[in-house]
Amino acid sequence: MFSELADKWSAVRQASLAPREPLLRQVMPKSLFGRSLLIVLLPLLILQAVLAYVFYERHWDTVTRWLAVGIAGEISLLSDLVENAGSPETRKKALDLGREHFGFTITLEPGGRLEEVEIGEHAMISRLDQTLTKTFTKQVSHPFAIDTTLTSERPRQIAVFVELEHGLLRVVAPRKRVDSTTTRIFIGWMVGLSLLLLILAIYFLTRQLRPIRRLAWAADNFGKGRDVGDFELAGATEIRQAGAAFNTMRKRILRQLTQRTEMLAAVSHDLRTPLTRMKLELEMLKGTKPEPDDIKALQNDVEDMAKVVDGYLAFARGEGQESMAPTDLGNILHEVGSRVGRDDVTVDIELERPITMPLRPVAIRRCIANLIENAARYAGWIGIRATMEDDKVWIAIDDDGPGIPADQREAVFKPFFRLDASRNPGTGGVGLGLSIARDIVLSHGGDIQLLDAPAGGLRVLIRLPC
């Protein structure tokens, strides 16, 4: 039920649908922390990408190419020495010199051919394979094959096979002879430092945003009528300036409320004194002979004036000096409903679960009473339902009365506005009940709306923050 009320509330509060946001705004972080972190991370990631590309393309490619030129020259020289050797002793001596001076593992398989060599499945795919193949093609004049795949037999090694007239020359060299490790070291340092900078950025951003969150919390609670005292100035200069402005605003509002209450107390005394004197004089006139004909009309006028003054003072005061306290909303609804319930009016109260929240008990009791009494004047049945969803409390007061025309539902919240054109207090009060109710709801940081009730009458929908 209350999900439907919430949807109805949203439909009423939004006169038109908001325009669709651009795609960039949809993907952008919504919080200040996320956007600040993006400001730090985005340039860092772009810089890393550019540096990694330049370093990989320039440094790694250049170093690897020169390393490949060196090992290709050594293997080419060794191949020529073995190929041109006139005797087995000379070939053996050439192979021994290669093992001693080049640091290779060299074997010569008589009668071997390249077709018999098993190359790893992933050979000739990597950029290293392509660079070595291109360099060896330029420098080695004999058929060759290269295997850079890693196996348990050749960890971190490469194998070069050269087909000679005397057999298949197999050269195994350390991979570091052709692969620059500075690239991985550079990337490792870059990523490690970036993570360190990210941690530092998150730490300092969190410390800077903490005062902003506290300021938002203080402003939100003050807007709900929960005075939390002065905001403790902390953080950057701009945050301290905002906090100082909040403290100044808070003091001005509280001073204004205090001055209004004191002024209204004086007005109450000044207005009620002459009214009381007029009542006494009218009572004295009632015993005179002959009694004035219009004394009854004058008494009615004085009573009406007293009601208007009392209603105005109650509206202007708005129970603003009452402190917030944890309050059982169910007790208030049942208490007020039991007072209004009469033989000709049925009041049904339904709570989906117990609700205890910070409220001004006297003020909220008066708000609910005004709404229920207003409904009781025109309806025979009143239904009150309340529930809590997320961080909001919804209160719906339905009746089966004649309702209020849609074009006048906003106007009835104005002080002294009455649908009854006769202005007779006996048929509709002085026109302050809904004004006082809305003032109390707004002072709690909530809102109130008039809708059509399912029973055909009026629905008063109240939303209060927890």
C-alpha positions as CSV (number, residue, x, y, z in Angstrom):
1,M,0.0,0.0,0.0
2,F,2.6,2.5,1.1
3,S,4.7,1.8,-2.0
4,E,1.8,3.0,-4.0
5,L,1.6,6.0,-1.8
6,A,5.2,6.8,-2.4
7,D,4.7,6.4,-6.1
8,K,1.7,8.7,-5.9
9,W,3.7,11.2,-3.9
10,S,6.5,11.3,-6.4
11,A,4.0,11.8,-9.2
12,V,2.4,14.7,-7.4
13,R,5.6,16.3,-6.4
14,Q,7.1,16.2,-9.9
15,A,5.1,18.3,-12.3
16,S,7.2,17.1,-15.2
17,L,9.8,14.4,-15.8
18,A,13.4,15.6,-15.5
19,P,15.3,15.6,-18.8
20,R,17.5,12.6,-19.5
21,E,21.0,13.2,-18.4
22,P,23.9,13.0,-20.9
23,L,25.8,9.7,-21.0
24,L,28.9,11.3,-19.4
25,R,26.9,12.4,-16.3
26,Q,25.4,9.0,-16.0
27,V,28.8,7.3,-15.8
28,M,30.4,10.0,-13.7
29,P,30.6,9.2,-9.9
30,K,27.9,10.9,-8.0
31,S,29.7,11.5,-4.7
32,L,32.4,14.2,-4.1
33,F,34.8,11.5,-2.9
34,G,34.4,9.6,-6.2
35,R,34.8,12.7,-8.3
36,S,37.8,13.9,-6.4
37,L,39.4,10.4,-6.6
38,L,38.7,10.4,-10.3
39,I,40.5,13.8,-10.6
40,V,43.5,12.2,-9.0
41,L,43.4,8.9,-10.8
42,L,42.5,9.9,-14.3
43,P,45.7,12.0,-15.0
44,L,47.8,9.3,-13.2
45,L,46.4,6.6,-15.4
46,I,46.9,8.6,-18.6
47,L,50.4,9.4,-17.6
48,Q,51.1,5.8,-16.8
49,A,49.7,4.6,-20.1
50,V,51.7,7.1,-22.1
51,L,54.9,6.3,-20.2
52,A,54.4,2.6,-20.5
53,Y,53.7,2.9,-24.2
54,V,56.7,5.1,-24.9
55,F,59.0,3.0,-22.7
56,Y,57.8,-0.3,-24.2
57,E,57.9,0.9,-27.8
58,R,61.2,2.8,-27.5
59,H,63.3,1.3,-24.7
60,W,62.2,-2.3,-24.9
61,D,62.2,-2.5,-28.7
62,T,65.6,-0.8,-29.0
63,V,67.3,-2.8,-26.2
64,T,65.9,-6.1,-27.4
65,R,66.9,-5.4,-31.0
66,W,70.5,-4.7,-30.0
67,L,70.6,-7.8,-27.8
68,A,69.2,-9.9,-30.7
69,V,71.9,-8.4,-33.0
70,G,74.6,-9.4,-30.5
71,I,73.5,-13.0,-30.1
72,A,72.7,-13.5,-33.8
73,G,76.2,-12.3,-34.6
74,E,77.7,-14.8,-32.1
75,I,75.7,-17.7,-33.4
76,S,76.4,-16.7,-37.0
77,L,80.2,-16.6,-36.3
78,L,80.0,-20.0,-34.5
79,S,78.0,-21.5,-37.4
80,D,80.6,-20.3,-39.9
81,L,83.5,-21.6,-37.8
82,V,81.8,-25.0,-37.6
83,E,80.8,-25.1,-41.2
84,N,84.3,-24.1,-42.5
85,A,86.2,-26.4,-40.1
86,G,88.3,-28.9,-42.1
87,S,88.4,-31.7,-39.5
88,P,86.4,-33.0,-36.6
89,E,89.1,-31.8,-34.2
90,T,88.7,-28.2,-35.6
91,R,84.9,-28.4,-35.3
92,K,85.2,-29.6,-31.7
93,K,87.6,-26.8,-30.9
94,A,85.2,-24.2,-32.4
95,L,82.4,-25.6,-30.3
96,D,84.5,-25.5,-27.1
97,L,85.5,-21.9,-27.8
98,G,81.7,-21.0,-28.2
99,R,80.9,-22.7,-24.9
100,E,83.8,-20.9,-23.1
101,H,83.4,-17.4,-24.5
102,F,79.7,-17.1,-25.3
103,G,78.2,-19.0,-22.4
104,F,76.1,-21.1,-24.6
105,T,75.1,-24.8,-24.3
106,I,76.1,-26.1,-27.7
107,T,75.6,-29.5,-29.3
108,L,76.1,-30.7,-32.9
109,E,73.9,-33.5,-34.0
110,P,75.5,-35.1,-37.1
111,G,72.9,-35.7,-39.8
112,G,70.2,-33.7,-38.0
113,R,67.6,-31.6,-39.9
114,L,65.3,-28.7,-39.0
115,E,62.3,-30.8,-39.9
116,E,63.0,-33.1,-36.9
117,V,63.0,-30.3,-34.4
118,E,59.9,-29.9,-32.2
119,I,59.1,-26.2,-31.7
120,G,56.8,-25.1,-28.9
121,E,53.2,-24.5,-29.7
122,H,53.4,-20.8,-28.9
123,A,56.6,-20.0,-30.7
124,M,56.7,-17.3,-33.3
125,I,53.7,-15.5,-31.7
126,S,55.3,-13.1,-29.3
127,R,57.0,-9.8,-30.2
128,L,60.3,-11.3,-29.0
129,D,60.0,-14.1,-31.5
130,Q,59.3,-11.7,-34.3
131,T,62.2,-9.5,-33.4
132,L,64.6,-12.5,-33.1
133,T,63.4,-14.0,-36.4
134,K,63.9,-10.7,-38.3
135,T,67.4,-10.1,-36.8
136,F,68.6,-13.7,-37.4
137,T,67.3,-13.6,-41.0
138,K,69.6,-10.7,-41.7
139,Q,72.7,-12.1,-40.0
140,V,72.6,-15.9,-40.2
141,S,73.1,-17.3,-43.7
142,H,72.0,-20.9,-42.8
143,P,68.5,-22.2,-42.3
144,F,67.5,-21.8,-38.6
145,A,64.7,-22.1,-36.2
146,I,64.1,-20.4,-32.8
147,D,62.2,-21.7,-29.8
148,T,61.5,-19.2,-27.0
149,T,58.8,-21.2,-25.2
150,L,59.5,-22.0,-21.6
151,T,59.6,-25.7,-20.5
152,S,60.7,-27.5,-17.4
153,E,63.8,-28.5,-19.3
154,R,64.8,-25.0,-20.4
155,P,63.5,-22.6,-17.8
156,R,64.2,-19.0,-18.8
157,Q,66.2,-20.1,-21.9
158,I,65.9,-20.0,-25.7
159,A,67.0,-22.5,-28.2
160,V,68.4,-21.8,-31.7
161,F,68.7,-24.5,-34.3
162,V,71.0,-24.0,-37.3
163,E,71.1,-26.5,-40.1
164,L,74.7,-27.0,-41.3
165,E,76.3,-29.4,-43.8
166,H,77.8,-31.4,-41.0
167,G,74.6,-31.7,-38.9
168,L,72.2,-29.7,-36.8
169,L,73.8,-27.1,-34.5
170,R,71.7,-26.6,-31.3
171,V,72.5,-23.5,-29.2
172,V,70.8,-23.0,-25.9
173,A,71.3,-19.5,-24.4
174,P,69.9,-17.7,-21.3
175,R,66.8,-15.7,-22.1
176,K,68.2,-12.6,-20.4
177,R,70.6,-12.4,-23.4
178,V,67.8,-11.3,-25.6
179,D,65.0,-10.1,-23.3
180,S,65.3,-6.9,-21.3
181,T,64.1,-7.2,-17.8
182,T,64.1,-3.5,-17.2
183,T,60.6,-3.3,-18.7
184,R,59.1,-5.5,-16.1
185,I,61.1,-3.7,-13.4
186,F,59.9,-0.3,-14.6
187,I,56.2,-1.4,-14.8
188,G,56.5,-3.0,-11.4
189,W,57.8,0.2,-9.8
190,M,55.3,2.3,-11.7
191,V,52.4,0.1,-10.5
192,G,53.7,-0.1,-6.9
193,L,54.2,3.7,-6.7
194,S,50.8,4.3,-8.2
195,L,49.1,2.1,-5.6
196,L,51.0,3.9,-2.9
197,L,49.9,7.3,-4.3
198,L,46.3,5.9,-4.5
199,I,46.3,4.9,-0.9
200,L,47.7,8.3,0.1
201,A,45.1,10.1,-2.0
202,I,42.2,8.1,-0.5
203,Y,43.6,8.8,3.0
204,F,43.8,12.6,2.5
205,L,40.5,12.8,0.6
206,T,38.8,10.9,3.4
207,R,40.2,13.3,6.0
208,Q,39.1,16.3,3.8
209,L,35.6,15.0,3.2
210,R,34.9,14.1,6.8
211,P,34.2,17.7,7.8
212,I,31.9,18.1,4.8
213,R,29.9,15.0,5.8
214,R,29.7,16.3,9.4
215,L,28.5,19.7,8.1
216,A,25.9,18.0,5.9
217,W,24.7,15.9,8.9
218,A,24.4,19.0,11.1
219,A,22.5,21.0,8.4
220,D,20.2,18.0,7.8
221,N,19.4,17.6,11.5
222,F,18.9,21.3,12.0
223,G,16.5,21.3,9.1
224,K,14.6,18.5,10.8
225,G,14.3,20.6,13.9
226,R,17.0,18.7,15.8
227,D,19.5,21.3,17.1
228,V,23.0,19.7,17.4
229,G,24.9,22.8,18.5
230,D,27.6,24.7,16.8
231,F,29.6,22.9,14.0
232,E,33.1,22.2,15.0
233,L,35.4,24.0,12.5
234,A,37.8,21.6,10.9
235,G,39.4,20.8,7.5
236,A,40.4,23.2,4.7
237,T,39.8,26.9,4.8
238,E,36.8,26.7,2.5
239,I,35.2,24.1,4.7
240,R,35.9,26.2,7.8
241,Q,34.2,29.2,6.1
242,A,31.1,27.1,5.3
243,G,31.0,25.8,8.8
244,A,31.3,29.3,10.2
245,A,28.5,30.5,7.9
246,F,26.4,27.6,9.1
247,N,27.0,28.5,12.8
248,T,26.1,32.1,12.1
249,M,22.9,31.1,10.2
250,R,21.9,28.7,13.0
251,K,22.3,31.4,15.7
252,R,20.3,33.9,13.6
253,I,17.5,31.5,13.1
254,L,17.3,30.5,16.8
255,R,17.5,34.2,17.8
256,Q,14.7,35.0,15.4
257,L,12.5,32.2,16.8
258,T,13.2,33.4,20.3
259,Q,12.4,37.0,19.5
260,R,9.2,35.9,17.7
261,T,8.1,33.8,20.8
262,E,8.8,36.6,23.2
263,M,7.0,39.1,20.9
264,L,3.9,36.9,20.6
265,A,3.9,36.4,24.4
266,A,3.6,40.1,24.8
267,V,1.0,40.4,22.0
268,S,-1.0,37.6,23.7
269,H,-1.0,39.7,26.9
270,D,-1.9,42.9,25.2
271,L,-4.7,41.4,23.2
272,R,-6.3,39.2,25.8
273,T,-6.4,42.0,28.4
274,P,-8.9,44.2,26.5
275,L,-10.9,41.2,25.4
276,T,-11.2,40.1,29.0
277,R,-12.3,43.6,30.0
278,M,-14.9,43.7,27.2
279,K,-16.3,40.4,28.4
280,L,-16.6,41.7,32.0
281,E,-18.3,44.9,30.7
282,L,-20.8,42.8,28.7
283,E,-21.6,40.6,31.7
284,M,-22.2,43.8,33.7
285,L,-24.5,45.1,31.0
286,K,-26.6,42.0,31.1
287,G,-27.9,42.9,34.5
288,T,-28.9,46.4,33.7
289,K,-32.5,47.6,33.0
290,P,-33.3,47.9,30.3
291,E,-30.8,45.4,28.8
292,P,-29.4,46.4,25.4
293,D,-30.9,44.5,22.5
294,D,-27.5,43.8,20.8
295,I,-25.6,42.6,23.9
296,K,-25.9,38.9,22.7
297,A,-24.4,39.8,19.3
298,L,-21.6,41.7,21.0
299,Q,-20.8,38.7,23.2
300,N,-20.7,36.5,20.1
301,D,-18.3,38.9,18.4
302,V,-16.0,39.0,21.4
303,E,-15.9,35.2,21.6
304,D,-15.1,35.0,17.9
305,M,-12.3,37.5,18.4
306,A,-10.9,35.5,21.3
307,K,-10.9,32.3,19.1
308,V,-9.2,34.1,16.3
309,V,-6.5,35.5,18.6
310,D,-5.9,32.2,20.3
311,G,-5.7,30.4,16.9
312,Y,-3.3,33.0,15.5
313,L,-1.0,32.8,18.5
314,A,-1.0,29.0,18.3
315,F,-0.2,29.1,14.6
316,A,2.6,31.7,15.0
317,R,4.1,29.9,18.1
318,G,4.1,26.5,16.3
319,E,5.5,24.7,19.4
320,G,9.0,25.8,18.3
321,Q,10.5,25.7,21.7
322,E,9.8,22.0,22.3
323,S,12.8,19.7,22.2
324,M,13.1,16.5,20.1
325,A,12.7,13.2,21.9
326,P,12.3,9.5,20.9
327,T,8.5,9.1,20.6
328,D,6.2,6.2,20.0
329,L,4.1,7.3,17.1
330,G,1.6,4.5,17.6
331,N,0.7,5.8,21.1
332,I,0.1,9.3,19.7
333,L,-2.1,8.0,16.9
334,H,-4.2,5.9,19.3
335,E,-4.5,8.6,21.9
336,V,-5.6,11.3,19.4
337,G,-7.9,8.8,17.6
338,S,-9.6,7.8,20.8
339,R,-10.4,11.4,21.6
340,V,-12.0,12.1,18.2
341,G,-13.9,8.9,18.0
342,R,-17.7,9.5,18.6
343,D,-20.9,7.7,18.0
344,D,-21.2,9.2,14.6
345,V,-17.5,8.9,13.6
346,T,-15.5,5.7,13.4
347,V,-11.7,5.9,13.6
348,D,-9.7,2.9,12.4
349,I,-5.9,2.9,13.2
350,E,-3.4,0.5,11.6
351,L,0.3,0.3,12.1
352,E,2.4,-2.2,10.1
353,R,4.9,-2.3,12.9
354,P,5.9,-0.2,16.1
355,I,7.5,3.1,15.1
356,T,9.7,5.1,17.5
357,M,11.4,8.2,16.1
358,P,12.7,11.6,17.2
359,L,9.7,13.9,17.4
360,R,8.3,16.9,19.3
361,P,5.5,15.0,21.1
362,V,3.2,17.9,21.9
363,A,3.6,19.4,18.4
364,I,3.1,16.2,16.5
365,R,0.1,15.3,18.7
366,R,-1.4,18.7,17.9
367,C,-0.7,18.2,14.1
368,I,-2.5,14.8,14.0
369,A,-5.3,16.1,16.2
370,N,-6.0,19.1,13.8
371,L,-6.1,16.8,10.8
372,I,-8.4,14.2,12.4
373,E,-10.7,16.8,13.9
374,N,-10.9,18.5,10.5
375,A,-11.9,15.2,8.9
376,A,-14.4,14.4,11.7
377,R,-16.4,17.6,10.9
378,Y,-17.3,16.2,7.4
379,A,-16.9,12.4,7.5
380,G,-18.3,9.4,9.3
381,W,-15.3,7.2,8.9
382,I,-11.6,8.0,9.3
383,G,-8.8,5.6,8.5
384,I,-5.2,6.2,9.9
385,R,-2.3,4.0,8.6
386,A,1.4,4.4,9.3
387,T,4.5,2.6,8.3
388,M,8.3,3.0,8.0
389,E,10.1,2.5,4.8
390,D,13.9,2.9,4.6
391,D,14.6,6.2,6.4
392,K,11.0,7.7,6.1
393,V,7.8,7.3,7.9
394,W,4.5,7.6,6.0
395,I,1.2,8.5,7.7
396,A,-2.0,8.4,5.7
397,I,-5.3,9.8,7.1
398,D,-8.3,8.9,4.9
399,D,-11.9,9.8,5.3
400,D,-15.2,9.3,3.4
401,G,-16.2,12.9,3.4
402,P,-16.8,15.3,0.5
403,G,-13.1,16.0,0.1
404,I,-11.4,19.2,-1.2
405,P,-11.4,20.3,-4.8
406,A,-8.0,19.7,-6.4
407,D,-7.6,23.4,-7.4
408,Q,-8.0,24.5,-3.7
409,R,-5.8,21.9,-2.0
410,E,-2.8,24.2,-1.9
411,A,-4.9,27.2,-0.8
412,V,-6.3,25.5,2.3
413,F,-2.9,25.5,3.8
414,K,-2.9,29.3,3.9
415,P,-3.6,30.9,7.3
416,F,-7.3,31.8,7.9
417,F,-8.4,30.3,4.5
418,R,-11.7,28.5,4.7
419,L,-13.8,26.7,2.1
420,D,-16.9,27.8,4.0
421,A,-17.6,31.3,2.7
422,S,-19.9,32.1,5.6
423,R,-16.8,32.4,7.9
424,N,-18.9,30.8,10.7
425,P,-16.5,29.4,13.3
426,G,-19.1,26.9,14.4
427,T,-19.0,25.2,11.0
428,G,-15.3,25.2,10.3
429,G,-13.1,26.9,12.9
430,V,-11.0,29.9,12.1
431,G,-9.0,28.4,9.2
432,L,-5.7,27.6,10.9
433,G,-5.9,23.8,11.5
434,L,-4.2,22.8,8.2
435,S,-1.7,25.7,8.4
436,I,-0.6,24.6,11.9
437,A,-0.4,21.0,10.8
438,R,1.8,21.9,7.8
439,D,4.0,24.2,9.9
440,I,4.6,21.4,12.4
441,V,5.4,18.8,9.7
442,L,7.8,21.2,7.9
443,S,9.6,21.9,11.2
444,H,10.3,18.2,11.5
445,G,11.9,18.2,8.0
446,G,8.9,16.5,6.4
447,D,6.1,17.3,4.0
448,I,2.4,17.0,3.7
449,Q,0.1,16.5,0.7
450,L,-3.6,16.3,0.0
451,L,-4.8,13.5,-2.4
452,D,-8.0,11.6,-3.3
453,A,-8.8,8.9,-0.8
454,P,-9.9,5.4,-2.1
455,A,-13.2,5.8,-0.1
456,G,-14.0,8.9,-2.2
457,G,-13.1,11.5,0.4
458,L,-9.7,13.2,1.2
459,R,-6.4,11.6,1.9
460,V,-3.8,13.5,3.9
461,L,-0.4,12.0,3.3
462,I,2.5,12.9,5.6
463,R,6.1,12.1,5.1
464,L,8.5,12.4,8.0
465,P,12.3,11.7,8.1
466,C,13.5,9.2,10.7
